[in-house]
Amino acid sequence: MARQDAGYEQKRIAELLGLTAISLCNWENERAMPSGTNLIKLCVLYGRSPRELYPEYYQQIEGEIASLWQPDGACQYNPIPPQCL
């Protein structure tokens, strides 16, 4: 788990973000998602990208975007290169 790998206790991260430990637990278990701002904060705190923190959700979003960009085959979707994250 990214938080543990970064050496943080759940209670401390929750305090830093102004959350309850339950909210953070829900994010960690993907029962809920953090806001965009809190996702960025988690990425900075843990030294990880959104793709690393939420790989399944990230893949789902990539698929949704790909389907939006290719409705008639006129556009080709190119995922954002990892170095841009």
C-alpha positions as CSV (number, residue, x, y, z in Angstrom):
1,M,0.0,0.0,0.0
2,A,1.4,3.4,-1.0
3,R,0.7,5.0,2.4
4,Q,2.6,2.3,4.2
5,D,5.4,2.3,1.7
6,A,5.8,6.0,2.3
7,G,6.0,5.4,6.0
8,Y,2.8,7.1,7.1
9,E,0.1,6.1,9.5
10,Q,-3.5,6.3,8.3
11,K,-4.4,8.7,11.2
12,R,-1.6,11.1,10.3
13,I,-2.6,11.4,6.6
14,A,-6.2,11.8,7.6
15,E,-5.2,14.7,9.9
16,L,-3.0,16.3,7.2
17,L,-5.9,16.2,4.7
18,G,-8.6,17.2,7.3
19,L,-10.4,13.9,6.9
20,T,-11.6,11.1,9.1
21,A,-9.5,7.9,9.1
22,I,-12.7,6.2,7.8
23,S,-12.8,8.4,4.7
24,L,-9.1,7.7,4.0
25,C,-9.8,3.9,4.5
26,N,-12.6,4.1,2.0
27,W,-10.2,5.7,-0.6
28,E,-7.5,3.1,0.1
29,N,-10.0,0.3,-0.4
30,E,-11.5,2.0,-3.5
31,R,-15.0,2.2,-1.9
32,A,-14.8,6.0,-2.6
33,M,-12.5,8.3,-4.6
34,P,-10.7,11.4,-3.4
35,S,-11.4,14.7,-5.0
36,G,-9.0,15.9,-7.6
37,T,-7.3,18.2,-5.1
38,N,-6.9,15.4,-2.5
39,L,-5.7,13.0,-5.2
40,I,-2.9,15.4,-6.0
41,K,-2.1,15.8,-2.4
42,L,-1.9,12.0,-2.0
43,C,0.3,11.7,-5.0
44,V,2.7,14.3,-3.6
45,L,2.7,12.8,-0.1
46,Y,3.3,9.2,-1.3
47,G,5.5,10.1,-4.3
48,R,3.2,8.2,-6.7
49,S,1.2,9.0,-9.8
50,P,-2.6,8.6,-10.0
51,R,-2.0,5.6,-12.2
52,E,0.0,3.9,-9.5
53,L,-2.5,4.8,-6.7
54,Y,-5.7,3.8,-8.6
55,P,-4.6,1.5,-11.5
56,E,-8.0,-0.1,-12.1
57,Y,-9.8,3.2,-12.0
58,Y,-7.2,4.8,-14.3
59,Q,-7.6,2.0,-16.9
60,Q,-11.4,2.5,-16.7
61,I,-11.0,6.2,-17.4
62,E,-8.6,5.5,-20.3
63,G,-11.2,3.2,-21.8
64,E,-14.0,5.7,-21.4
65,I,-11.9,8.4,-23.0
66,A,-10.8,6.1,-25.9
67,S,-14.5,5.3,-26.6
68,L,-15.4,9.0,-26.7
69,W,-12.6,9.9,-29.1
70,Q,-13.3,7.1,-31.5
71,P,-17.1,7.1,-32.1
72,D,-16.8,7.2,-35.9
73,G,-13.2,6.0,-36.3
74,A,-12.1,9.5,-37.4
75,C,-10.0,10.3,-34.3
76,Q,-7.3,8.1,-32.8
77,Y,-6.8,8.2,-29.0
78,N,-3.2,8.3,-27.8
79,P,-3.0,7.9,-24.0
80,I,-0.9,10.4,-22.1
81,P,2.6,9.2,-21.9
82,P,3.6,8.1,-18.3
83,Q,6.4,10.7,-18.2
84,C,3.7,13.4,-18.3
85,L,2.1,12.2,-15.1
